[in-house]
Amino acid sequence: MTEADHQYGASKGADHVPGWRTGFVKRFLWLGFGAILAVLLSISAVAAVLTTSDGKPQTHWNRTLQPNVILGALDSFTNVMLSVAAANGITIA
């Protein structure tokens, strides 16, 4: 047996490898899943903003938080969450 075998517990089986967790729930990429969920919620929020602001004159919009500002913030948030999801997906690819 080599030094690496002893270091990673090859003689003890997979249960003793550092960082390895058995079970689906423990190994599931919750951060990536949460990021995808956040993207879907953000898309829903974009649709809601577009639907509620459609056809309304600018005089009826909130002066401090206009629809284009909300859409810009949601777009930035969606891009960050997509990056997080992609980074988590790359770790298992």
C-alpha positions as MATLAB code, in Angstrom:
seq = 'MTEADHQYGASKGADHVPGWRTGFVKRFLWLGFGAILAVLLSISAVAAVLTTSDGKPQTHWNRTLQPNVILGALDSFTNVMLSVAAANGITIA';
ca = [
       0.000    0.000    0.000;
       1.287    3.436   -0.864;
       1.435    6.530    1.312;
      -1.537    7.994   -0.596;
      -3.596    4.891    0.184;
      -3.008    5.356    3.889;
      -3.662    9.097    3.663;
      -7.044    8.686    2.003;
      -8.070    5.579    3.846;
      -8.034    3.158    0.909;
      -7.736    0.218    3.254;
     -10.758    1.366    5.259;
     -13.214    1.781    2.373;
     -15.043    4.766    0.913;
     -16.724    5.646    4.203;
     -13.441    6.917    5.607;
     -12.356    9.132    2.701;
     -12.165   12.764    3.852;
     -14.939   14.878    2.364;
     -17.043   11.927    1.218;
     -20.593   11.842    2.555;
     -22.958    9.005    1.936;
     -26.576    9.579    1.035;
     -28.350   11.577   -1.646;
     -29.458   14.441    0.589;
     -25.983   15.057    1.994;
     -24.323   15.065   -1.451;
     -27.009   17.051   -3.286;
     -25.856   20.440   -4.591;
     -28.257   22.558   -2.572;
     -26.563   25.830   -3.472;
     -26.938   25.164   -7.200;
     -30.529   24.040   -6.774;
     -31.321   27.155   -4.735;
     -29.710   29.318   -7.414;
     -31.879   27.753  -10.132;
     -34.938   28.279   -7.940;
     -33.944   31.922   -7.441;
     -33.596   32.337  -11.222;
     -37.109   30.980  -11.752;
     -38.503   33.302   -9.083;
     -36.670   36.230  -10.621;
     -38.111   35.432  -14.051;
     -41.564   35.371  -12.462;
     -40.899   38.759  -10.865;
     -39.794   40.182  -14.225;
     -43.014   38.931  -15.812;
     -45.034   40.488  -12.978;
     -43.300   43.875  -13.365;
     -43.786   43.862  -17.127;
     -47.428   42.856  -16.807;
     -48.298   45.469  -14.188;
     -46.463   48.325  -15.917;
     -47.722   47.557  -19.430;
     -49.926   50.269  -20.845;
     -49.656   52.574  -17.836;
     -48.463   56.124  -18.429;
     -45.239   57.223  -16.744;
     -47.184   59.536  -14.461;
     -48.596   56.445  -12.690;
     -45.165   54.939  -12.059;
     -43.379   55.343   -8.751;
     -40.894   58.219   -9.115;
     -38.126   56.581   -7.080;
     -38.491   52.969   -8.177;
     -39.493   52.826  -11.814;
     -40.011   49.550  -13.706;
     -36.730   49.876  -15.622;
     -34.822   50.112  -12.318;
     -36.584   47.028  -10.959;
     -35.922   45.121  -14.185;
     -32.237   46.104  -14.099;
     -31.857   44.879  -10.525;
     -33.666   41.618  -11.293;
     -31.497   41.113  -14.381;
     -28.302   41.541  -12.342;
     -29.585   39.193   -9.642;
     -30.541   36.581  -12.262;
     -27.088   36.756  -13.866;
     -25.371   36.221  -10.514;
     -27.621   33.265   -9.674;
     -27.003   31.707  -13.103;
     -23.256   32.029  -12.496;
     -23.593   30.347   -9.097;
     -25.636   27.516  -10.620;
     -23.118   27.049  -13.451;
     -20.199   27.018  -11.015;
     -21.911   24.341   -8.954;
     -22.666   22.328  -12.079;
     -19.043   22.461  -13.183;
     -17.920   20.852   -9.934;
     -19.779   17.646  -10.773;
     -19.060   17.606  -14.518;
];
